[in-house]
Amino acid sequence: MNSTTRSMIAALIAVGGIAAATSASAQQPRRGDSTYQQELSVCGRNQQDRAACIREAGAARQEAARGGLTSAPDYRRNALARCTLQPPADRADCEARVLGGSGNASGNVDGSVMGGGVIRESVTTVVMPAPAVMPAPAPEPSRMPPPAVAPMAPMAPAPMEPMPMPAPMTPVR
């Protein structure tokens, strides 16, 4: 066997090895495949363009394979940290809104991100003290209230008399 034949056989073996490795890796589930399949199943049933949805699912799959995706951020802890920036008098109300109501506050969340936004409503019940009841001052005996005056009925307009007709003019000669 000459050297050209040997190098061709070595090249064929190398190409065959690469092809076998590629097909074996294609058959093994890649990291993030189940998430990718779930994301693909949503495409077309949401308000996003189907092509963009598939493109984003593929990008997330690649990033997960590289180990770039981490767990979701803790939004609750982040929101509570922002409440610490509020004045002390408002801090409890801020935390009640974040936590969905506590104590004398009740919370309600409506809407979705896909629908355009999430609206958080917080209702705080505050009991106000009853005002002190003061007795009405007694009227002074020397001052009498003014007499009540009945309103006048509107007057009907007087009938109009017909205007006299002017005398016919006589021609001047």
The 8 nearest C-alpha neighbors of each residue, nearest first, counted from 0:
[[1, 4, 2, 5, 3, 6, 8, 7],
 [0, 2, 4, 3, 5, 6, 7, 8],
 [1, 3, 5, 4, 6, 0, 7, 8],
 [4, 2, 6, 5, 1, 7, 0, 8],
 [3, 5, 7, 2, 6, 1, 8, 0],
 [4, 6, 2, 8, 7, 3, 9, 1],
 [5, 7, 9, 3, 8, 4, 10, 2],
 [8, 6, 10, 4, 9, 5, 11, 3],
 [7, 9, 11, 5, 10, 6, 12, 4],
 [10, 8, 6, 12, 7, 11, 13, 5],
 [9, 11, 7, 13, 8, 12, 6, 14],
 [12, 10, 8, 14, 13, 9, 15, 7],
 [11, 13, 15, 9, 10, 14, 16, 8],
 [14, 12, 10, 16, 15, 11, 9, 17],
 [13, 15, 17, 11, 16, 12, 10, 18],
 [16, 14, 12, 18, 13, 17, 11, 19],
 [17, 15, 13, 19, 14, 18, 12, 20],
 [16, 18, 20, 14, 19, 15, 21, 13],
 [17, 19, 15, 21, 16, 20, 14, 22],
 [18, 20, 16, 22, 17, 21, 23, 15],
 [21, 19, 23, 17, 18, 22, 24, 16],
 [20, 22, 18, 24, 23, 19, 25, 17],
 [21, 23, 25, 19, 24, 20, 18, 26],
 [24, 22, 20, 26, 25, 21, 19, 27],
 [23, 25, 27, 21, 26, 22, 20, 28],
 [26, 24, 22, 23, 27, 21, 28, 29],
 [25, 27, 23, 24, 22, 28, 21, 29],
 [28, 26, 24, 25, 29, 23, 22, 30],
 [29, 27, 32, 26, 30, 25, 24, 31],
 [30, 28, 32, 31, 27, 64, 25, 24],
 [29, 31, 64, 32, 28, 63, 60, 33],
 [30, 32, 34, 33, 60, 63, 35, 29],
 [33, 31, 35, 34, 29, 30, 36, 28],
 [34, 32, 36, 35, 31, 37, 30, 28],
 [35, 33, 37, 31, 32, 36, 38, 60],
 [34, 36, 32, 38, 33, 37, 56, 31],
 [35, 37, 39, 33, 34, 38, 32, 40],
 [38, 36, 34, 40, 35, 39, 33, 41],
 [37, 39, 35, 41, 40, 36, 56, 34],
 [40, 38, 36, 42, 41, 37, 35, 53],
 [39, 41, 37, 38, 42, 36, 43, 44],
 [42, 40, 38, 39, 44, 43, 45, 37],
 [43, 41, 39, 49, 44, 40, 52, 45],
 [42, 44, 49, 45, 41, 48, 47, 46],
 [45, 43, 41, 42, 46, 40, 47, 49],
 [44, 46, 47, 43, 42, 41, 113, 48],
 [45, 47, 48, 44, 113, 43, 49, 114],
 [48, 46, 45, 49, 52, 51, 43, 42],
 [47, 49, 51, 50, 52, 46, 43, 42],
 [48, 50, 52, 43, 42, 51, 47, 53],
 [51, 49, 53, 52, 48, 54, 42, 47],
 [52, 50, 54, 48, 49, 53, 55, 47],
 [51, 53, 49, 55, 50, 54, 42, 48],
 [54, 52, 56, 50, 55, 51, 57, 39],
 [53, 55, 51, 57, 52, 56, 50, 58],
 [56, 54, 58, 52, 57, 53, 51, 59],
 [55, 57, 53, 59, 58, 54, 35, 38],
 [58, 56, 60, 54, 55, 59, 53, 61],
 [57, 59, 55, 61, 60, 56, 62, 54],
 [58, 60, 62, 56, 57, 61, 63, 55],
 [61, 59, 57, 63, 58, 62, 31, 35],
 [62, 60, 64, 58, 63, 59, 57, 65],
 [61, 63, 59, 65, 67, 64, 60, 68],
 [62, 64, 66, 60, 68, 65, 61, 67],
 [65, 63, 61, 30, 66, 62, 60, 31],
 [64, 66, 62, 63, 67, 61, 68, 60],
 [67, 65, 63, 64, 68, 62, 69, 61],
 [66, 68, 62, 65, 63, 69, 64, 61],
 [69, 67, 63, 66, 62, 70, 59, 65],
 [70, 68, 67, 71, 66, 63, 72, 62],
 [69, 71, 72, 68, 73, 67, 63, 66],
 [70, 72, 69, 73, 74, 68, 75, 77],
 [73, 71, 74, 70, 69, 77, 75, 76],
 [72, 74, 75, 76, 77, 71, 78, 70],
 [75, 73, 77, 76, 72, 78, 71, 79],
 [74, 76, 78, 77, 73, 79, 97, 98],
 [77, 75, 79, 78, 74, 73, 80, 81],
 [76, 78, 74, 80, 75, 79, 73, 81],
 [79, 77, 81, 75, 80, 76, 74, 82],
 [78, 80, 82, 76, 81, 77, 94, 75],
 [81, 79, 77, 82, 78, 83, 76, 84],
 [80, 82, 78, 79, 83, 84, 77, 85],
 [83, 81, 79, 84, 80, 85, 93, 90],
 [82, 84, 81, 85, 80, 90, 79, 86],
 [85, 83, 82, 81, 86, 80, 90, 87],
 [84, 86, 82, 83, 90, 89, 87, 81],
 [85, 87, 89, 88, 90, 84, 83, 82],
 [88, 86, 90, 89, 85, 91, 83, 84],
 [87, 89, 86, 90, 91, 85, 92, 93],
 [90, 88, 92, 86, 87, 91, 85, 93],
 [89, 91, 93, 87, 85, 92, 82, 88],
 [92, 90, 94, 93, 89, 95, 88, 87],
 [93, 91, 95, 89, 94, 90, 96, 104],
 [94, 92, 90, 96, 95, 91, 82, 89],
 [93, 95, 97, 91, 96, 92, 98, 79],
 [94, 96, 100, 92, 98, 93, 97, 101],
 [97, 95, 99, 93, 94, 98, 121, 100],
 [98, 96, 94, 95, 99, 93, 78, 79],
 [97, 99, 95, 96, 100, 94, 101, 75],
 [100, 98, 106, 96, 97, 95, 105, 107],
 [101, 99, 105, 106, 95, 104, 98, 96],
 [100, 102, 104, 95, 103, 105, 99, 98],
 [103, 101, 104, 100, 105, 95, 123, 124],
 [102, 104, 124, 123, 101, 105, 100, 125],
 [105, 103, 123, 100, 101, 122, 102, 124],
 [106, 104, 100, 122, 121, 101, 123, 99],
 [107, 105, 121, 99, 100, 120, 122, 96],
 [106, 108, 120, 119, 121, 109, 99, 105],
 [109, 107, 119, 118, 120, 106, 117, 110],
 [108, 110, 118, 117, 119, 107, 111, 120],
 [111, 109, 117, 116, 118, 114, 108, 112],
 [112, 110, 114, 117, 116, 113, 115, 109],
 [111, 113, 116, 115, 114, 117, 110, 118],
 [114, 112, 111, 115, 46, 116, 45, 110],
 [115, 113, 111, 112, 116, 110, 117, 46],
 [116, 114, 112, 113, 111, 117, 110, 118],
 [117, 115, 112, 111, 114, 110, 118, 113],
 [116, 118, 110, 111, 109, 112, 119, 108],
 [119, 117, 109, 108, 110, 120, 116, 107],
 [120, 118, 108, 107, 117, 109, 121, 106],
 [121, 119, 107, 106, 108, 118, 122, 96],
 [120, 122, 106, 105, 96, 123, 107, 104],
 [123, 121, 105, 104, 106, 124, 120, 100],
 [124, 122, 104, 103, 125, 121, 105, 92],
 [125, 123, 103, 104, 122, 126, 105, 102],
 [124, 126, 127, 123, 103, 104, 122, 128],
 [127, 125, 124, 128, 129, 123, 103, 130],
 [126, 128, 125, 129, 130, 124, 131, 123],
 [129, 127, 130, 126, 131, 125, 132, 124],
 [128, 130, 127, 131, 132, 126, 133, 125],
 [131, 129, 132, 128, 127, 133, 126, 134],
 [130, 132, 133, 129, 128, 134, 127, 135],
 [133, 131, 130, 134, 129, 135, 128, 136],
 [132, 134, 131, 135, 136, 130, 137, 129],
 [135, 133, 136, 132, 137, 131, 138, 130],
 [134, 136, 137, 133, 138, 132, 139, 131],
 [137, 135, 134, 138, 133, 139, 140, 132],
 [136, 138, 135, 139, 134, 140, 142, 141],
 [139, 137, 140, 136, 142, 143, 141, 135],
 [138, 140, 142, 141, 137, 143, 136, 144],
 [141, 139, 142, 138, 143, 137, 144, 136],
 [142, 140, 139, 143, 138, 144, 137, 145],
 [143, 141, 140, 139, 144, 138, 145, 137],
 [142, 144, 141, 145, 140, 139, 138, 146],
 [143, 145, 146, 142, 147, 138, 141, 139],
 [146, 144, 143, 147, 148, 142, 141, 149],
 [147, 145, 148, 144, 143, 149, 142, 150],
 [146, 148, 145, 149, 144, 150, 143, 151],
 [149, 147, 146, 150, 145, 151, 144, 152],
 [148, 150, 151, 147, 152, 146, 153, 145],
 [151, 149, 148, 152, 153, 147, 154, 146],
 [152, 150, 153, 149, 154, 148, 155, 147],
 [151, 153, 154, 150, 149, 155, 148, 156],
 [152, 154, 151, 155, 150, 156, 157, 149],
 [155, 153, 152, 156, 151, 157, 158, 150],
 [154, 156, 157, 153, 158, 152, 159, 151],
 [157, 155, 154, 158, 159, 153, 160, 152],
 [156, 158, 159, 155, 154, 160, 153, 161],
 [159, 157, 156, 160, 155, 161, 154, 162],
 [160, 158, 157, 161, 156, 162, 155, 163],
 [159, 161, 162, 158, 163, 157, 156, 164],
 [162, 160, 163, 159, 164, 158, 165, 157],
 [163, 161, 164, 160, 159, 165, 166, 158],
 [164, 162, 161, 165, 160, 166, 167, 159],
 [163, 165, 162, 166, 167, 161, 168, 160],
 [164, 166, 163, 167, 168, 162, 169, 161],
 [167, 165, 168, 164, 163, 169, 162, 170],
 [168, 166, 165, 169, 164, 170, 163, 171],
 [169, 167, 166, 170, 165, 171, 164, 172],
 [170, 168, 171, 167, 166, 172, 165, 164],
 [169, 171, 172, 168, 167, 166, 165, 164],
 [172, 170, 169, 168, 167, 166, 165, 164],
 [171, 170, 169, 168, 167, 166, 165, 164]]
